[in-house]
Amino acid sequence: MSSNDSQNEISRHEELEVSPSLRIEMISFLSIPSLQIDASEDVFFDPIQQVSLPCAIKQIDIKNYQGIIKTCIRAIPVDTQWLFLTGENSFGKTSILQAIVIGLFGKQDQKRILTEEKCLIAIELKNQGKNDIFQSYDVKHFTNFAAYGPSRLEIQNQQAQNKKSEKLSKTYGLFNVDGTLLNIEYELLLWYLTKNPKYEIVKATLLKLLPSIADIQIKNNSEVVYLEREHENSDNVYDPIPFEKLASGYRSLIAMIGDMLIRFYEQQPEVIEPKALNGIVFIDELDLHFHPKWQRKLPIWLSDIFPQIQFIVSTHSIIPFLGAPKKSVFVKVKRNQAAGIQLERINIEIKNLLPNSLLTSPLFDLDFDDIKAEHN
């Protein structure tokens, strides 16, 4: 081998070493066959008005991801704002959420590999009036989303000024248990000091979601504090307290909604009002940390505050279903050894159902006679 050939060989290896993620993507792209799904006609809950959300998932096709062998959902209406996943523990609700995100965003978030499995995931999306098909291994990614796992209590230290890190990446919280959320208090303080109109707008948004919080204030131009009511309709308030002394339900909601607002504002800088923000939000275990009253109201509140955002959530609780908007899709996650994790859409009118009726419905499959006999 000549000296020039040796130098070329060294250069080639150096090039591969500095871009391993690119090499992985190229190998994956060349070695994995495509998962073909055809573009489909739009389906609407309301066939008369036919108003689609700006971003709405139409089809989901998943192969070979964790316990999923092959499963799909077709004909999801493009005017549905909520897609609820329910199913028993360990049946794969989190895997489904992760797979959808991988299908939209790809297998890598910055330098972090989301999965090394040779999975095939295809998602058809109604995206700003166009039908787009995203593949898990494709170079085309959908980025207009936010994703949350069950851990939603920790926000980044204010001194970090929301500088991005691995734990603050778009997907980290859904795939890991130690995620940290962007600090809405830092943004509120910044907006307050610069007289940005977002301060009053976001403050009003948080107060709408937290009826037991009487006010949010800036103390000494340096700290955000919260004034709790004695009870939801009371005029009596307690002394102001910082975020870390709030109950976990309050902290969870402030942290998640705050992070959501920051991320969507960054992606849509021309938007001021939250009602105009659009995209998709994934939430694993929506009911976690919340009293049943809040579990029921949360879909109602979020639908009102973010009418242009689609929510795809998992829950073990029947209570969020009691607050499900009319145009909601309900999906049951099932699992067995032969078929793996499967998705089954449950067409059910829950408007007039009581909790016991929901428990014994196909969504939860509890046997009422057995429950009654054991109780007696």
C-alpha positions in Angstrom: 0.0 0.0 0.0 1.4 3.4 -1.0 1.8 6.3 1.5 -1.1 8.1 -0.3 -3.3 5.0 0.0 -2.5 4.7 3.7 -3.3 8.4 4.3 -6.6 8.0 2.5 -7.4 4.9 4.6 -6.7 6.8 7.8 -8.8 9.8 6.6 -11.6 7.4 5.8 -11.6 5.9 9.3 -11.3 9.3 10.9 -14.3 10.4 9.0 -16.3 7.4 10.2 -15.3 8.0 13.8 -16.5 11.6 13.9 -19.9 10.8 12.5 -21.1 7.4 13.9 -24.7 8.5 14.0 -24.6 9.3 10.3 -23.1 5.9 9.6 -25.8 4.2 11.7 -28.5 6.1 9.8 -27.0 5.2 6.4 -26.7 1.5 7.3 -30.2 1.4 8.7 -31.6 3.1 5.6 -29.9 0.7 3.3 -30.6 -2.5 5.2 -34.2 -2.1 6.4 -37.0 -2.6 3.9 -39.6 0.1 3.8 -43.0 -0.3 5.5 -45.4 0.8 2.9 -48.7 2.5 3.9 -50.8 4.2 1.3 -52.1 7.7 1.7 -55.7 7.5 2.9 -58.9 9.6 2.6 -59.6 12.0 5.4 -62.1 10.7 7.9 -64.1 13.1 10.1 -66.2 12.8 13.2 -68.2 15.7 11.9 -68.7 15.0 8.2 -70.7 18.3 7.7 -68.1 20.8 8.9 -65.0 18.7 8.0 -62.5 20.8 10.0 -59.2 19.1 10.5 -56.7 19.9 13.3 -53.5 21.4 11.9 -51.6 18.3 13.0 -53.6 15.0 13.3 -52.5 11.4 13.1 -54.5 9.4 10.5 -52.8 6.0 10.5 -50.3 4.1 12.7 -48.4 1.0 11.6 -45.8 -0.6 13.9 -43.6 -3.7 13.4 -41.0 -5.2 15.6 -40.7 -2.7 18.4 -40.2 -4.1 21.9 -43.2 -6.5 22.4 -45.0 -5.3 19.2 -44.8 -7.9 16.4 -47.3 -6.1 14.1 -50.2 -3.8 14.9 -51.9 -0.9 13.3 -54.8 1.6 13.5 -56.5 2.9 10.4 -59.0 5.7 9.7 -58.4 7.9 12.7 -60.6 11.0 12.2 -58.5 14.1 11.5 -60.8 16.2 13.7 -60.2 14.2 16.9 -58.3 16.1 19.5 -57.8 13.2 22.0 -56.7 9.6 21.5 -56.8 7.7 24.7 -54.8 4.5 25.3 -55.9 2.1 28.1 -54.8 -1.4 29.0 -53.5 -3.5 31.8 -50.0 -3.0 33.4 -47.1 -4.2 31.2 -49.4 -4.6 28.2 -47.5 -2.0 26.2 -49.1 1.4 26.4 -45.7 3.2 26.9 -44.2 1.1 24.0 -47.0 2.3 21.7 -46.4 6.0 22.6 -42.7 5.6 22.1 -43.2 3.8 18.8 -45.4 6.6 17.4 -42.8 9.2 18.4 -40.0 7.1 16.7 -42.2 6.9 13.6 -42.6 10.6 13.5 -39.1 11.7 14.7 -36.8 8.9 13.8 -34.6 6.6 15.9 -32.2 9.3 17.1 -32.7 12.5 19.2 -29.5 14.6 18.9 -26.7 12.1 19.7 -28.9 9.7 21.7 -30.2 6.6 20.1 -33.9 6.0 20.9 -33.8 2.4 19.8 -31.4 -0.1 18.2 -34.2 -2.5 17.2 -34.8 -3.0 13.5 -38.3 -1.8 13.9 -40.5 -0.6 11.1 -42.9 2.2 12.0 -44.9 4.3 9.6 -47.3 7.2 10.6 -49.6 9.0 8.2 -50.2 12.6 9.4 -52.5 15.4 8.3 -49.9 18.2 8.6 -50.9 21.8 7.9 -53.4 20.7 5.2 -51.2 18.1 3.6 -51.0 14.3 4.0 -47.5 13.3 5.0 -46.2 9.8 5.7 -43.3 9.6 8.1 -41.1 6.5 8.6 -38.9 5.6 11.6 -35.7 5.4 9.5 -36.5 8.3 7.1 -34.5 11.5 6.9 -37.7 13.5 7.0 -38.8 14.1 10.6 -41.8 15.7 12.3 -40.7 17.9 15.1 -43.8 19.9 16.1 -44.5 17.8 19.2 -43.8 17.5 23.0 -43.6 14.2 24.8 -43.9 13.4 28.5 -43.3 10.2 30.6 -44.7 9.6 34.1 -41.9 11.6 35.7 -43.1 15.2 35.5 -42.2 16.9 38.8 -38.7 18.2 38.2 -37.9 21.5 36.4 -34.4 22.7 35.5 -32.6 24.9 37.9 -33.3 28.5 37.2 -29.6 29.3 37.0 -29.3 27.0 34.0 -31.5 29.4 32.1 -33.1 26.6 30.2 -29.9 25.8 28.3 -30.5 22.6 26.4 -29.0 19.3 27.7 -29.6 15.6 27.0 -32.2 15.4 29.7 -34.1 18.4 28.2 -34.3 16.9 24.7 -37.6 16.6 23.0 -38.0 12.8 23.7 -35.9 12.2 26.8 -38.8 12.2 29.3 -40.8 9.6 27.4 -37.9 7.1 27.1 -36.3 7.7 30.6 -37.4 8.0 34.2 -35.1 10.8 35.2 -36.2 13.5 32.7 -36.1 17.2 33.6 -38.6 19.8 32.2 -37.8 23.3 30.9 -38.3 25.9 33.7 -41.4 28.0 33.1 -40.5 30.1 36.1 -37.3 31.3 34.4 -39.3 32.3 31.4 -42.0 34.0 33.5 -39.4 36.0 35.3 -37.7 37.0 32.0 -41.0 38.0 30.4 -42.0 40.0 33.6 -38.7 41.9 33.6 -38.8 42.7 29.9 -42.6 43.5 30.0 -43.3 40.8 27.4 -47.1 40.2 26.9 -46.5 36.5 27.3 -46.1 37.0 31.0 -49.7 37.9 31.7 -51.0 35.4 29.1 -49.1 32.5 30.4 -49.8 33.4 34.0 -53.6 33.5 33.2 -53.2 30.2 31.4 -51.6 28.5 34.5 -54.2 30.0 36.8 -57.0 28.7 34.6 -55.5 25.2 35.0 -55.0 25.6 38.8 -58.3 26.9 40.3 -57.0 26.4 43.8 -54.1 28.8 43.1 -55.3 32.4 43.8 -52.4 34.2 42.2 -48.8 33.8 40.8 -46.5 36.6 41.7 -42.9 37.8 41.2 -41.2 38.4 44.5 -38.3 40.9 44.7 -37.9 40.7 40.9 -36.2 37.4 41.4 -38.5 34.6 42.5 -41.9 33.2 41.4 -44.3 32.4 44.3 -47.8 30.9 44.5 -50.7 31.9 46.6 -53.0 29.0 47.4 -56.7 29.3 48.2 -58.2 27.7 51.3 -60.4 25.8 48.9 -61.3 26.2 45.2 -64.0 28.9 45.7 -62.6 30.6 48.7 -61.3 34.2 49.0 -59.0 33.2 51.8 -55.4 32.6 50.7 -52.3 31.2 52.4 -48.9 32.8 52.5 -46.9 32.7 49.2 -44.8 29.6 48.7 -42.2 28.6 46.1 -42.7 25.8 43.5 -40.9 23.1 45.5 -43.3 23.5 48.4 -46.4 23.0 46.2 -48.3 19.6 46.3 -47.1 17.1 43.6 -50.3 17.6 41.6 -49.7 21.3 41.3 -46.0 20.8 40.5 -46.7 18.2 37.9 -49.2 20.4 36.1 -47.1 23.6 36.2 -44.0 21.7 35.1 -45.7 19.9 32.2 -47.8 22.8 30.9 -44.9 25.2 31.3 -42.5 22.9 29.4 -45.2 22.5 26.7 -45.7 26.2 26.3 -41.9 26.9 26.0 -41.4 24.2 23.4 -44.3 25.2 21.2 -43.5 28.9 21.5 -39.9 28.1 20.4 -41.3 26.3 17.3 -43.9 28.9 16.6 -42.3 32.2 17.6 -45.0 34.3 15.8 -47.7 33.0 18.2 -48.7 34.8 21.4 -51.9 33.2 22.5 -51.8 29.5 23.5 -55.1 28.9 21.7 -53.2 29.4 18.4 -50.4 26.9 19.1 -50.6 23.7 17.1 -48.9 20.3 17.2 -49.1 17.0 19.0 -48.6 16.2 22.7 -47.8 12.7 24.1 -48.5 12.0 27.8 -47.8 8.7 29.5 -50.1 8.1 32.5 -52.1 11.3 32.3 -53.8 10.6 35.6 -50.6 10.4 37.7 -50.5 12.7 40.7 -54.0 14.0 40.2 -57.2 13.8 42.4 -60.2 12.3 40.5 -61.7 15.8 40.1 -58.6 17.0 38.3 -58.4 13.7 36.3 -61.9 14.4 34.9 -61.3 18.1 34.2 -57.8 17.8 32.7 -59.0 16.9 29.2 -61.6 19.6 29.3 -59.1 22.2 30.5 -56.4 21.3 28.0 -58.9 21.2 25.1 -60.1 24.7 26.0 -56.6 26.1 26.4 -55.0 24.3 23.4 -57.8 23.7 20.9 -55.4 23.3 18.0 -53.2 20.6 19.6 -53.8 16.9 19.4 -53.3 14.9 22.6 -52.3 11.2 22.6 -52.3 9.9 26.1 -52.3 6.7 28.2 -54.1 6.2 31.4 -55.0 3.4 33.9 -57.9 5.4 35.3 -61.5 5.6 34.1 -61.9 9.2 35.4 -60.2 11.1 32.5 -62.7 9.3 30.2 -65.5 11.1 32.0 -64.1 14.4 30.7 -63.2 13.1 27.2 -64.4 15.6 24.5 -67.0 14.4 22.0 -64.5 13.8 19.2 -62.3 11.3 21.1 -60.8 8.0 20.0 -60.4 5.2 22.5 -57.9 2.4 22.0 -57.4 -0.6 24.0 -53.9 -2.1 24.2 -53.9 -5.9 24.5 -51.1 -8.5 24.7 -50.6 -12.2 24.3 -47.6 -14.4 23.5 -48.7 -15.3 19.9 -49.7 -11.9 18.6 -47.6 -9.6 20.9 -48.9 -6.2 21.7 -52.1 -5.3 19.8 -54.2 -2.2 19.3 -58.0 -2.4 19.2 -60.1 0.7 18.7 -63.2 0.6 20.9 -66.2 2.5 19.5 -68.1 3.5 22.5 -70.4 6.4 23.4 -69.3 7.4 26.9 -71.2 10.6 27.2 -73.8 9.2 29.6 -71.8 6.4 31.2 -71.1 6.3 34.9 -67.8 5.1 36.3 -69.2 1.6 37.0 -70.4 1.3 33.5 -67.0 2.3 32.1 -65.3 -0.2 34.3 -67.4 -3.1 32.9 -67.2 -1.8 29.3 -64.8 -3.3 26.8 -62.3 -0.5 27.7 -61.6 -2.0 31.1 -63.3 -5.5 31.1 -64.0 -5.7 34.8 -66.6 -8.3 35.6 -69.3 -6.5 37.7 -70.8 -9.8 39.1 -67.4 -10.8 40.5 -66.8 -7.4 42.0 -70.2 -7.4 43.6 -69.8 -10.9 45.0 -66.4 -10.2 46.5 -67.7 -6.9 48.0 -70.7 -8.7 49.6 
